[in-house]
Structures are given as structure tokens and as C-alpha cells.
Amino acid sequence: MCICINCRHATNCITYSLIEKQHKKKTLNKGNFSPNRTIININYIDHNEFEWDLKECLSFTERPGKWLQ
């Protein structure tokens, strides 16, 4: 699971915006925050289908339930 869902920066993070685009999700993400040292895990599922998850980010600041907003 992507750690972004509980991150305070999720609504304005450039990396999370990229992940949403890869999932073909409509986003309101402004993408003006550049996080430090991110690790993205990309899993090949089937016939050009990939799962993108941010696994590590030094800029992560926990805010439980951020994704519910």
C-alpha cells in the first residue's frame, strides 16, 4: 500500500501526483511539493497493468485519515 494515503503532503506532492497519473486517477493534487528520497515500488500485474506504490519517503509526515478528506 502507498504510504501517501496518510501523509500530510499527499494533496500537493509531485511524486504522489505522478503515482495518481500512472493509476489513471483524476486528481486535484496541485503537485508543488517536492519530497526527499522517495522509493517507488512498481509491480507488473498483467498485460501493461502496473501497481505503483510509494514505499519510502524522507518527507513523510503522518496524518492518519488524510485520504478520507
N, CA, C and O atoms as a Tripos MOL2 file, in Angstrom:
@<TRIPOS>MOLECULE
protein
  276   275    69     0     0
PROTEIN
NO_CHARGES

@<TRIPOS>ATOM
      1 N           0.8380   -1.1710    0.0000 N.3       1 MET1
      2 CA          0.0000    0.0000    0.0000 C.3       1 MET1
      3 C           0.8890    1.2420    0.0000 C.2       1 MET1
      4 O           1.9440    1.2620    0.6330 O.2       1 MET1
      5 N           0.4620    2.2480   -0.6980 N.am      2 CYS2
      6 CA          1.1890    3.5050   -0.8000 C.3       2 CYS2
      7 C           1.1080    4.2630    0.5300 C.2       2 CYS2
      8 O           0.0200    4.4580    1.0710 O.2       2 CYS2
      9 N           2.2530    4.6860    1.0490 N.am      3 ILE3
     10 CA          2.2570    5.4030    2.3280 C.3       3 ILE3
     11 C           1.6410    6.7910    2.1970 C.2       3 ILE3
     12 O           1.3440    7.4300    3.2060 O.2       3 ILE3
     13 N           1.4490    7.2560    0.9960 N.am      4 CYS4
     14 CA          0.9210    8.6030    0.7670 C.3       4 CYS4
     15 C          -0.4630    8.8240    1.3710 C.2       4 CYS4
     16 O          -0.8130    9.9530    1.7170 O.2       4 CYS4
     17 N          -1.2380    7.7770    1.4980 N.am      5 ILE5
     18 CA         -2.6240    7.9710    1.9430 C.3       5 ILE5
     19 C          -2.7080    8.5870    3.3270 C.2       5 ILE5
     20 O          -3.7050    9.2350    3.6450 O.2       5 ILE5
     21 N          -1.6950    8.4070    4.1580 N.am      6 ASN6
     22 CA         -1.6950    9.0010    5.4920 C.3       6 ASN6
     23 C          -0.6390   10.0880    5.6480 C.2       6 ASN6
     24 O          -0.1820   10.3580    6.7580 O.2       6 ASN6
     25 N          -0.2550   10.7050    4.5500 N.am      7 CYS7
     26 CA          0.7840   11.7500    4.6080 C.3       7 CYS7
     27 C           0.1560   13.1370    4.4910 C.2       7 CYS7
     28 O          -0.7240   13.3780    3.6650 O.2       7 CYS7
     29 N           0.6300   14.0250    5.3310 N.am      8 ARG8
     30 CA          0.1490   15.4090    5.3210 C.3       8 ARG8
     31 C           0.3700   16.0880    3.9680 C.2       8 ARG8
     32 O          -0.3720   17.0010    3.6080 O.2       8 ARG8
     33 N           1.3740   15.6540    3.2240 N.am      9 HIS9
     34 CA          1.7340   16.2950    1.9470 C.3       9 HIS9
     35 C           1.0130   15.7060    0.7250 C.2       9 HIS9
     36 O           1.2440   16.1570   -0.3960 O.2       9 HIS9
     37 N           0.1550   14.7180    0.9250 N.am     10 ALA10
     38 CA         -0.4410   13.9950   -0.2090 C.3      10 ALA10
     39 C          -1.1760   14.8980   -1.1900 C.2      10 ALA10
     40 O          -1.1930   14.6030   -2.3850 O.2      10 ALA10
     41 N          -1.7730   15.9700   -0.7340 N.am     11 THR11
     42 CA         -2.5710   16.8090   -1.6360 C.3      11 THR11
     43 C          -1.7370   17.7760   -2.4780 C.2      11 THR11
     44 O          -2.2660   18.4310   -3.3760 O.2      11 THR11
     45 N          -0.4290   17.8680   -2.1900 N.am     12 ASN12
     46 CA          0.3850   18.7850   -3.0000 C.3      12 ASN12
     47 C           1.7450   18.1920   -3.3800 C.2      12 ASN12
     48 O           2.6560   18.9370   -3.7420 O.2      12 ASN12
     49 N           1.8960   16.8770   -3.3030 N.am     13 CYS13
     50 CA          3.1720   16.2170   -3.5640 C.3      13 CYS13
     51 C           3.3430   15.8530   -5.0420 C.2      13 CYS13
     52 O           2.4640   15.2400   -5.6490 O.2      13 CYS13
     53 N           4.4750   16.2360   -5.6020 N.am     14 ILE14
     54 CA          4.7740   15.9430   -7.0010 C.3      14 ILE14
     55 C           4.8200   14.4310   -7.2510 C.2      14 ILE14
     56 O           4.3010   13.9540   -8.2600 O.2      14 ILE14
     57 N           5.4320   13.6860   -6.3440 N.am     15 THR15
     58 CA          5.5540   12.2350   -6.5250 C.3      15 THR15
     59 C           4.1960   11.5540   -6.4450 C.2      15 THR15
     60 O           3.9040   10.6630   -7.2430 O.2      15 THR15
     61 N           3.3710   11.9580   -5.5000 N.am     16 TYR16
     62 CA          2.0370   11.3550   -5.3900 C.3      16 TYR16
     63 C           1.1870   11.6940   -6.6170 C.2      16 TYR16
     64 O           0.3940   10.8720   -7.0750 O.2      16 TYR16
     65 N           1.3550   12.8990   -7.1390 N.am     17 SER17
     66 CA          0.6500   13.2830   -8.3630 C.3      17 SER17
     67 C           1.0480   12.3520   -9.5160 C.2      17 SER17
     68 O           0.1970   11.9240  -10.2950 O.2      17 SER17
     69 N           2.3390   12.0460   -9.6170 N.am     18 LEU18
     70 CA          2.8240   11.1140  -10.6390 C.3      18 LEU18
     71 C           2.1800    9.7310  -10.4660 C.2      18 LEU18
     72 O           1.7480    9.1170  -11.4410 O.2      18 LEU18
     73 N           2.1200    9.2560   -9.2440 N.am     19 ILE19
     74 CA          1.5190    7.9420   -8.9720 C.3      19 ILE19
     75 C           0.0440    7.9320   -9.3540 C.2      19 ILE19
     76 O          -0.4340    6.9660   -9.9490 O.2      19 ILE19
     77 N          -0.6800    8.9930   -9.0190 N.am     20 GLU20
     78 CA         -2.0920    9.0760   -9.3980 C.3      20 GLU20
     79 C          -2.2560    9.0480  -10.9080 C.2      20 GLU20
     80 O          -3.1700    8.4000  -11.4170 O.2      20 GLU20
     81 N          -1.3860    9.7400  -11.6330 N.am     21 LYS21
     82 CA         -1.4550    9.7420  -13.0940 C.3      21 LYS21
     83 C          -1.2010    8.3460  -13.6530 C.2      21 LYS21
     84 O          -1.8530    7.9350  -14.6130 O.2      21 LYS21
     85 N          -0.2670    7.6220  -13.0650 N.am     22 GLN22
     86 CA          0.0280    6.2660  -13.5220 C.3      22 GLN22
     87 C          -1.1570    5.3260  -13.2870 C.2      22 GLN22
     88 O          -1.3540    4.3690  -14.0350 O.2      22 GLN22
     89 N          -1.9390    5.6030  -12.2510 N.am     23 HIS23
     90 CA         -3.1440    4.8140  -11.9590 C.3      23 HIS23
     91 C          -4.3520    5.3240  -12.7320 C.2      23 HIS23
     92 O          -5.4580    4.8000  -12.6010 O.2      23 HIS23
     93 N          -4.1200    6.3570  -13.5420 N.am     24 LYS24
     94 CA         -5.1760    6.9860  -14.3350 C.3      24 LYS24
     95 C          -6.3280    7.4790  -13.4560 C.2      24 LYS24
     96 O          -7.5030    7.3250  -13.7870 O.2      24 LYS24
     97 N          -5.9500    8.0720  -12.3350 N.am     25 LYS25
     98 CA         -6.9170    8.6470  -11.3960 C.3      25 LYS25
     99 C          -7.0040   10.1480  -11.6140 C.2      25 LYS25
    100 O          -5.9930   10.8190  -11.8210 O.2      25 LYS25
    101 N          -8.2190   10.6620  -11.5640 N.am     26 LYS26
    102 CA         -8.4060   12.1030  -11.6170 C.3      26 LYS26
    103 C          -7.9540   12.6630  -10.2740 C.2      26 LYS26
    104 O          -8.3030   12.1320   -9.2190 O.2      26 LYS26
    105 N          -7.1950   13.7110  -10.3240 N.am     27 THR27
    106 CA         -6.6390   14.2580   -9.0960 C.3      27 THR27
    107 C          -6.8140   15.7630   -9.0080 C.2      27 THR27
    108 O          -6.8380   16.4690  -10.0160 O.2      27 THR27
    109 N          -6.9360   16.2320   -7.7820 N.am     28 LEU28
    110 CA         -6.9440   17.6650   -7.5240 C.3      28 LEU28
    111 C          -5.6070   18.0910   -6.9520 C.2      28 LEU28
    112 O          -5.4430   19.2230   -6.4990 O.2      28 LEU28
    113 N          -4.6450   17.1640   -6.9780 N.am     29 ASN29
    114 CA         -3.3190   17.3970   -6.4360 C.3      29 ASN29
    115 C          -2.6470   18.5520   -7.1660 C.2      29 ASN29
    116 O          -2.5680   18.5510   -8.3940 O.2      29 ASN29
    117 N          -2.1670   19.5330   -6.4170 N.am     30 LYS30
    118 CA         -1.5130   20.6970   -7.0080 C.3      30 LYS30
    119 C          -0.0810   20.4070   -7.4310 C.2      30 LYS30
    120 O           0.4520   21.0960   -8.3010 O.2      30 LYS30
    121 N           0.5560   19.4020   -6.8330 N.am     31 GLY31
    122 CA          1.8870   18.9800   -7.2440 C.3      31 GLY31
    123 C           2.9620   20.0500   -7.1500 C.2      31 GLY31
    124 O           3.7350   20.2250   -8.0920 O.2      31 GLY31
    125 N           3.0290   20.7800   -6.0210 N.am     32 ASN32
    126 CA          4.0480   21.8170   -5.8950 C.3      32 ASN32
    127 C           5.0350   21.5280   -4.7480 C.2      32 ASN32
    128 O           5.8860   22.3650   -4.4460 O.2      32 ASN32
    129 N           4.9290   20.3670   -4.1160 N.am     33 PHE33
    130 CA          5.8440   19.9730   -3.0490 C.3      33 PHE33
    131 C           6.7460   18.8520   -3.5710 C.2      33 PHE33
    132 O           6.2590   17.8310   -4.0570 O.2      33 PHE33
    133 N           8.0490   19.0480   -3.4690 N.am     34 SER34
    134 CA          8.9970   18.0490   -3.9450 C.3      34 SER34
    135 C           9.5920   17.2880   -2.7440 C.2      34 SER34
    136 O          10.3820   17.8540   -1.9890 O.2      34 SER34
    137 N           9.2190   16.0190   -2.5660 N.am     35 PRO35
    138 CA          9.6840   15.2420   -1.4190 C.3      35 PRO35
    139 C          11.1410   14.7920   -1.5690 C.2      35 PRO35
    140 O          11.6990   14.7990   -2.6670 O.2      35 PRO35
    141 N          11.7340   14.4050   -0.4520 N.am     36 ASN36
    142 CA         13.1240   13.9430   -0.4420 C.3      36 ASN36
    143 C          13.2050   12.4220   -0.4160 C.2      36 ASN36
    144 O          12.4790   11.7510    0.3170 O.2      36 ASN36
    145 N          14.1040   11.9020   -1.2320 N.am     37 ARG37
    146 CA         14.4600   10.4800   -1.2450 C.3      37 ARG37
    147 C          13.2540    9.5370   -1.1930 C.2      37 ARG37
    148 O          12.9940    8.8850   -0.1820 O.2      37 ARG37
    149 N          12.5580    9.4890   -2.2670 N.am     38 THR38
    150 CA         11.4010    8.5940   -2.3560 C.3      38 THR38
    151 C          11.8000    7.2720   -3.0060 C.2      38 THR38
    152 O          12.6900    7.2220   -3.8550 O.2      38 THR38
    153 N          11.1320    6.2230   -2.5960 N.am     39 ILE39
    154 CA         11.2940    4.9080   -3.2180 C.3      39 ILE39
    155 C           9.9160    4.4610   -3.6780 C.2      39 ILE39
    156 O           8.9980    4.3050   -2.8730 O.2      39 ILE39
    157 N           9.7840    4.2590   -4.9800 N.am     40 ILE40
    158 CA          8.5220    3.8140   -5.5610 C.3      40 ILE40
    159 C           8.6690    2.3560   -5.9640 C.2      40 ILE40
    160 O           9.6350    1.9810   -6.6280 O.2      40 ILE40
    161 N           7.7090    1.5410   -5.5620 N.am     41 ASN41
    162 CA          7.6670    0.1330   -5.9240 C.3      41 ASN41
    163 C           6.6520   -0.0210   -7.0540 C.2      41 ASN41
    164 O           5.4880    0.3510   -6.9030 O.2      41 ASN41
    165 N           7.0950   -0.5700   -8.1840 N.am     42 ILE42
    166 CA          6.2170   -0.7640   -9.3320 C.3      42 ILE42
    167 C           6.0950   -2.2630   -9.5840 C.2      42 ILE42
    168 O           7.0870   -2.9320   -9.8760 O.2      42 ILE42
    169 N           4.8900   -2.7810   -9.4720 N.am     43 ASN43
    170 CA          4.6380   -4.2060   -9.6910 C.3      43 ASN43
    171 C           3.9230   -4.4110  -11.0120 C.2      43 ASN43
    172 O           2.9190   -3.7580  -11.2990 O.2      43 ASN43
    173 N           4.4460   -5.3150  -11.8030 N.am     44 TYR44
    174 CA          3.8020   -5.6850  -13.0620 C.3      44 TYR44
    175 C           2.6970   -6.6860  -12.7330 C.2      44 TYR44
    176 O           2.9610   -7.7200  -12.1180 O.2      44 TYR44
    177 N           1.4690   -6.3890  -13.1350 N.am     45 ILE45
    178 CA          0.3480   -7.2660  -12.8250 C.3      45 ILE45
    179 C           0.0030   -8.1390  -14.0250 C.2      45 ILE45
    180 O           0.1000   -9.3640  -13.9570 O.2      45 ILE45
    181 N          -0.3970   -7.5090  -15.1160 N.am     46 ASP46
    182 CA         -0.7930   -8.2870  -16.2870 C.3      46 ASP46
    183 C          -0.9910   -7.3630  -17.4880 C.2      46 ASP46
    184 O          -1.6180   -6.3120  -17.3530 O.2      46 ASP46
    185 N          -0.4810   -7.7280  -18.6340 N.am     47 HIS47
    186 CA         -0.6850   -7.0230  -19.9030 C.3      47 HIS47
    187 C          -0.7530   -5.5050  -19.7530 C.2      47 HIS47
    188 O          -1.8250   -4.9080  -19.8490 O.2      47 HIS47
    189 N           0.3750   -4.9090  -19.5240 N.am     48 ASN48
    190 CA          0.5040   -3.4550  -19.4120 C.3      48 ASN48
    191 C          -0.2260   -2.8590  -18.2080 C.2      48 ASN48
    192 O          -0.5520   -1.6710  -18.2130 O.2      48 ASN48
    193 N          -0.4820   -3.6480  -17.1980 N.am     49 GLU49
    194 CA         -1.0950   -3.1390  -15.9750 C.3      49 GLU49
    195 C          -0.0560   -3.1810  -14.8640 C.2      49 GLU49
    196 O           0.5600   -4.2140  -14.5980 O.2      49 GLU49
    197 N           0.1220   -2.0310  -14.2230 N.am     50 PHE50
    198 CA          1.1240   -1.9000  -13.1780 C.3      50 PHE50
    199 C           0.4900   -1.3310  -11.9130 C.2      50 PHE50
    200 O          -0.4820   -0.5780  -11.9760 O.2      50 PHE50
    201 N           1.0490   -1.6990  -10.7720 N.am     51 GLU51
    202 CA          0.6340   -1.1440   -9.4850 C.3      51 GLU51
    203 C           1.7860   -0.2820   -8.9790 C.2      51 GLU51
    204 O           2.8970   -0.7820   -8.8020 O.2      51 GLU51
    205 N           1.5420    0.9820   -8.7480 N.am     52 TRP52
    206 CA          2.5590    1.9190   -8.2840 C.3      52 TRP52
    207 C           2.2990    2.2480   -6.8170 C.2      52 TRP52
    208 O           1.1900    2.6450   -6.4580 O.2      52 TRP52
    209 N           3.3040    2.0870   -5.9750 N.am     53 ASP53
    210 CA          3.1790    2.3900   -4.5520 C.3      53 ASP53
    211 C           4.4370    3.1030   -4.0660 C.2      53 ASP53
    212 O           5.5540    2.6750   -4.3560 O.2      53 ASP53
    213 N           4.2490    4.1740   -3.3390 N.am     54 LEU54
    214 CA          5.3790    4.8400   -2.6990 C.3      54 LEU54
    215 C           5.6410    4.1040   -1.3900 C.2      54 LEU54
    216 O           4.7620    4.0220   -0.5320 O.2      54 LEU54
    217 N           6.8430    3.5720   -1.2400 N.am     55 LYS55
    218 CA          7.1850    2.7430   -0.0810 C.3      55 LYS55
    219 C           8.0080    3.4870    0.9600 C.2      55 LYS55
    220 O           7.9350    3.1750    2.1490 O.2      55 LYS55
    221 N           8.7870    4.4620    0.5260 N.am     56 GLU56
    222 CA          9.6350    5.1890    1.4650 C.3      56 GLU56
    223 C           9.7960    6.6280    1.0000 C.2      56 GLU56
    224 O           9.9320    6.9040   -0.1920 O.2      56 GLU56
    225 N           9.7770    7.5400    1.9670 N.am     57 CYS57
    226 CA          9.9140    8.9580    1.6580 C.3      57 CYS57
    227 C          10.3970    9.6730    2.9120 C.2      57 CYS57
    228 O           9.7560    9.5920    3.9600 O.2      57 CYS57
    229 N          11.5160   10.3700    2.8130 N.am     58 LEU58
    230 CA         12.0290   11.0790    3.9770 C.3      58 LEU58
    231 C          11.1790   12.2870    4.3570 C.2      58 LEU58
    232 O          11.3140   12.8130    5.4620 O.2      58 LEU58
    233 N          10.3130   12.7300    3.4640 N.am     59 SER59
    234 CA          9.4430   13.8680    3.7500 C.3      59 SER59
    235 C           8.1010   13.4390    4.3450 C.2      59 SER59
    236 O           7.2590   14.2860    4.6410 O.2      59 SER59
    237 N           7.9000   12.1510    4.5200 N.am     60 PHE60
    238 CA          6.6320   11.6430    5.0540 C.3      60 PHE60
    239 C           6.3420   12.2590    6.4200 C.2      60 PHE60
    240 O           7.1730   12.2120    7.3270 O.2      60 PHE60
    241 N           5.1620   12.8320    6.5470 N.am     61 THR61
    242 CA          4.6840   13.3750    7.8170 C.3      61 THR61
    243 C           3.3000   12.7930    8.0510 C.2      61 THR61
    244 O           2.3490   13.1260    7.3430 O.2      61 THR61
    245 N           3.1910   11.9210    9.0510 N.am     62 GLU62
    246 CA          1.9480   11.1810    9.2570 C.3      62 GLU62
    247 C           0.7860   12.0850    9.6590 C.2      62 GLU62
    248 O           0.8970   12.9540   10.5240 O.2      62 GLU62
    249 N          -0.3080   11.8380    8.9970 N.am     63 ARG63
    250 CA         -1.5970   12.4630    9.3330 C.3      63 ARG63
    251 C          -2.6650   11.4150    9.0280 C.2      63 ARG63
    252 O          -3.2360   11.4060    7.9380 O.2      63 ARG63
    253 N          -2.9360   10.5270    9.9970 N.am     64 PRO64
    254 CA         -3.8900    9.4380    9.7860 C.3      64 PRO64
    255 C          -5.2340    9.9450    9.2660 C.2      64 PRO64
    256 O          -5.7650   10.9420    9.7550 O.2      64 PRO64
    257 N          -5.7670    9.2540    8.2840 N.am     65 GLY65
    258 CA         -7.0550    9.6040    7.7080 C.3      65 GLY65
    259 C          -7.0120   10.7160    6.6790 C.2      65 GLY65
    260 O          -8.0630   11.1610    6.2190 O.2      65 GLY65
    261 N          -5.8330   11.1790    6.3050 N.am     66 LYS66
    262 CA         -5.7050   12.2590    5.3200 C.3      66 LYS66
    263 C          -6.4370   11.9050    4.0240 C.2      66 LYS66
    264 O          -7.0440   12.7750    3.3990 O.2      66 LYS66
    265 N          -6.3820   10.6400    3.6210 N.am     67 TRP67
    266 CA         -7.0010   10.1910    2.3740 C.3      67 TRP67
    267 C          -8.5230   10.2490    2.4330 C.2      67 TRP67
    268 O          -9.1700   10.1970    1.3870 O.2      67 TRP67
    269 N          -9.1170   10.3540    3.6190 N.am     68 LEU68
    270 CA        -10.5710   10.4210    3.7500 C.3      68 LEU68
    271 C         -11.1230   11.7870    3.3770 C.2      68 LEU68
    272 O         -12.3210   11.9200    3.1270 O.2      68 LEU68
    273 N         -10.2750   12.7950    3.3360 N.am     69 GLN69
    274 CA        -10.7480   14.1580    3.0890 C.3      69 GLN69
    275 C         -11.0920   14.4040    1.6480 C.2      69 GLN69
    276 O         -11.5040   15.5080    1.2910 O.2      69 GLN69
@<TRIPOS>BOND
     1     1     2 1
     2     2     3 1
     3     3     4 2
     4     3     5 am
     5     5     6 1
     6     6     7 1
     7     7     8 2
     8     7     9 am
     9     9    10 1
    10    10    11 1
    11    11    12 2
    12    11    13 am
    13    13    14 1
    14    14    15 1
    15    15    16 2
    16    15    17 am
    17    17    18 1
    18    18    19 1
    19    19    20 2
    20    19    21 am
    21    21    22 1
    22    22    23 1
    23    23    24 2
    24    23    25 am
    25    25    26 1
    26    26    27 1
    27    27    28 2
    28    27    29 am
    29    29    30 1
    30    30    31 1
    31    31    32 2
    32    31    33 am
    33    33    34 1
    34    34    35 1
    35    35    36 2
    36    35    37 am
    37    37    38 1
    38    38    39 1
    39    39    40 2
    40    39    41 am
    41    41    42 1
    42    42    43 1
    43    43    44 2
    44    43    45 am
    45    45    46 1
    46    46    47 1
    47    47    48 2
    48    47    49 am
    49    49    50 1
    50    50    51 1
    51    51    52 2
    52    51    53 am
    53    53    54 1
    54    54    55 1
    55    55    56 2
    56    55    57 am
    57    57    58 1
    58    58    59 1
    59    59    60 2
    60    59    61 am
    61    61    62 1
    62    62    63 1
    63    63    64 2
    64    63    65 am
    65    65    66 1
    66    66    67 1
    67    67    68 2
    68    67    69 am
    69    69    70 1
    70    70    71 1
    71    71    72 2
    72    71    73 am
    73    73    74 1
    74    74    75 1
    75    75    76 2
    76    75    77 am
    77    77    78 1
    78    78    79 1
    79    79    80 2
    80    79    81 am
    81    81    82 1
    82    82    83 1
    83    83    84 2
    84    83    85 am
    85    85    86 1
    86    86    87 1
    87    87    88 2
    88    87    89 am
    89    89    90 1
    90    90    91 1
    91    91    92 2
    92    91    93 am
    93    93    94 1
    94    94    95 1
    95    95    96 2
    96    95    97 am
    97    97    98 1
    98    98    99 1
    99    99   100 2
   100    99   101 am
   101   101   102 1
   102   102   103 1
   103   103   104 2
   104   103   105 am
   105   105   106 1
   106   106   107 1
   107   107   108 2
   108   107   109 am
   109   109   110 1
   110   110   111 1
   111   111   112 2
   112   111   113 am
   113   113   114 1
   114   114   115 1
   115   115   116 2
   116   115   117 am
   117   117   118 1
   118   118   119 1
   119   119   120 2
   120   119   121 am
   121   121   122 1
   122   122   123 1
   123   123   124 2
   124   123   125 am
   125   125   126 1
   126   126   127 1
   127   127   128 2
   128   127   129 am
   129   129   130 1
   130   130   131 1
   131   131   132 2
   132   131   133 am
   133   133   134 1
   134   134   135 1
   135   135   136 2
   136   135   137 am
   137   137   138 1
   138   138   139 1
   139   139   140 2
   140   139   141 am
   141   141   142 1
   142   142   143 1
   143   143   144 2
   144   143   145 am
   145   145   146 1
   146   146   147 1
   147   147   148 2
   148   147   149 am
   149   149   150 1
   150   150   151 1
   151   151   152 2
   152   151   153 am
   153   153   154 1
   154   154   155 1
   155   155   156 2
   156   155   157 am
   157   157   158 1
   158   158   159 1
   159   159   160 2
   160   159   161 am
   161   161   162 1
   162   162   163 1
   163   163   164 2
   164   163   165 am
   165   165   166 1
   166   166   167 1
   167   167   168 2
   168   167   169 am
   169   169   170 1
   170   170   171 1
   171   171   172 2
   172   171   173 am
   173   173   174 1
   174   174   175 1
   175   175   176 2
   176   175   177 am
   177   177   178 1
   178   178   179 1
   179   179   180 2
   180   179   181 am
   181   181   182 1
   182   182   183 1
   183   183   184 2
   184   183   185 am
   185   185   186 1
   186   186   187 1
   187   187   188 2
   188   187   189 am
   189   189   190 1
   190   190   191 1
   191   191   192 2
   192   191   193 am
   193   193   194 1
   194   194   195 1
   195   195   196 2
   196   195   197 am
   197   197   198 1
   198   198   199 1
   199   199   200 2
   200   199   201 am
   201   201   202 1
   202   202   203 1
   203   203   204 2
   204   203   205 am
   205   205   206 1
   206   206   207 1
   207   207   208 2
   208   207   209 am
   209   209   210 1
   210   210   211 1
   211   211   212 2
   212   211   213 am
   213   213   214 1
   214   214   215 1
   215   215   216 2
   216   215   217 am
   217   217   218 1
   218   218   219 1
   219   219   220 2
   220   219   221 am
   221   221   222 1
   222   222   223 1
   223   223   224 2
   224   223   225 am
   225   225   226 1
   226   226   227 1
   227   227   228 2
   228   227   229 am
   229   229   230 1
   230   230   231 1
   231   231   232 2
   232   231   233 am
   233   233   234 1
   234   234   235 1
   235   235   236 2
   236   235   237 am
   237   237   238 1
   238   238   239 1
   239   239   240 2
   240   239   241 am
   241   241   242 1
   242   242   243 1
   243   243   244 2
   244   243   245 am
   245   245   246 1
   246   246   247 1
   247   247   248 2
   248   247   249 am
   249   249   250 1
   250   250   251 1
   251   251   252 2
   252   251   253 am
   253   253   254 1
   254   254   255 1
   255   255   256 2
   256   255   257 am
   257   257   258 1
   258   258   259 1
   259   259   260 2
   260   259   261 am
   261   261   262 1
   262   262   263 1
   263   263   264 2
   264   263   265 am
   265   265   266 1
   266   266   267 1
   267   267   268 2
   268   267   269 am
   269   269   270 1
   270   270   271 1
   271   271   272 2
   272   271   273 am
   273   273   274 1
   274   274   275 1
   275   275   276 2
@<TRIPOS>SUBSTRUCTURE
     1 MET1         2 RESIDUE 1 A MET
     2 CYS2         6 RESIDUE 1 A CYS
     3 ILE3        10 RESIDUE 1 A ILE
     4 CYS4        14 RESIDUE 1 A CYS
     5 ILE5        18 RESIDUE 1 A ILE
     6 ASN6        22 RESIDUE 1 A ASN
     7 CYS7        26 RESIDUE 1 A CYS
     8 ARG8        30 RESIDUE 1 A ARG
     9 HIS9        34 RESIDUE 1 A HIS
    10 ALA10       38 RESIDUE 1 A ALA
    11 THR11       42 RESIDUE 1 A THR
    12 ASN12       46 RESIDUE 1 A ASN
    13 CYS13       50 RESIDUE 1 A CYS
    14 ILE14       54 RESIDUE 1 A ILE
    15 THR15       58 RESIDUE 1 A THR
    16 TYR16       62 RESIDUE 1 A TYR
    17 SER17       66 RESIDUE 1 A SER
    18 LEU18       70 RESIDUE 1 A LEU
    19 ILE19       74 RESIDUE 1 A ILE
    20 GLU20       78 RESIDUE 1 A GLU
    21 LYS21       82 RESIDUE 1 A LYS
    22 GLN22       86 RESIDUE 1 A GLN
    23 HIS23       90 RESIDUE 1 A HIS
    24 LYS24       94 RESIDUE 1 A LYS
    25 LYS25       98 RESIDUE 1 A LYS
    26 LYS26      102 RESIDUE 1 A LYS
    27 THR27      106 RESIDUE 1 A THR
    28 LEU28      110 RESIDUE 1 A LEU
    29 ASN29      114 RESIDUE 1 A ASN
    30 LYS30      118 RESIDUE 1 A LYS
    31 GLY31      122 RESIDUE 1 A GLY
    32 ASN32      126 RESIDUE 1 A ASN
    33 PHE33      130 RESIDUE 1 A PHE
    34 SER34      134 RESIDUE 1 A SER
    35 PRO35      138 RESIDUE 1 A PRO
    36 ASN36      142 RESIDUE 1 A ASN
    37 ARG37      146 RESIDUE 1 A ARG
    38 THR38      150 RESIDUE 1 A THR
    39 ILE39      154 RESIDUE 1 A ILE
    40 ILE40      158 RESIDUE 1 A ILE
    41 ASN41      162 RESIDUE 1 A ASN
    42 ILE42      166 RESIDUE 1 A ILE
    43 ASN43      170 RESIDUE 1 A ASN
    44 TYR44      174 RESIDUE 1 A TYR
    45 ILE45      178 RESIDUE 1 A ILE
    46 ASP46      182 RESIDUE 1 A ASP
    47 HIS47      186 RESIDUE 1 A HIS
    48 ASN48      190 RESIDUE 1 A ASN
    49 GLU49      194 RESIDUE 1 A GLU
    50 PHE50      198 RESIDUE 1 A PHE
    51 GLU51      202 RESIDUE 1 A GLU
    52 TRP52      206 RESIDUE 1 A TRP
    53 ASP53      210 RESIDUE 1 A ASP
    54 LEU54      214 RESIDUE 1 A LEU
    55 LYS55      218 RESIDUE 1 A LYS
    56 GLU56      222 RESIDUE 1 A GLU
    57 CYS57      226 RESIDUE 1 A CYS
    58 LEU58      230 RESIDUE 1 A LEU
    59 SER59      234 RESIDUE 1 A SER
    60 PHE60      238 RESIDUE 1 A PHE
    61 THR61      242 RESIDUE 1 A THR
    62 GLU62      246 RESIDUE 1 A GLU
    63 ARG63      250 RESIDUE 1 A ARG
    64 PRO64      254 RESIDUE 1 A PRO
    65 GLY65      258 RESIDUE 1 A GLY
    66 LYS66      262 RESIDUE 1 A LYS
    67 TRP67      266 RESIDUE 1 A TRP
    68 LEU68      270 RESIDUE 1 A LEU
    69 GLN69      274 RESIDUE 1 A GLN
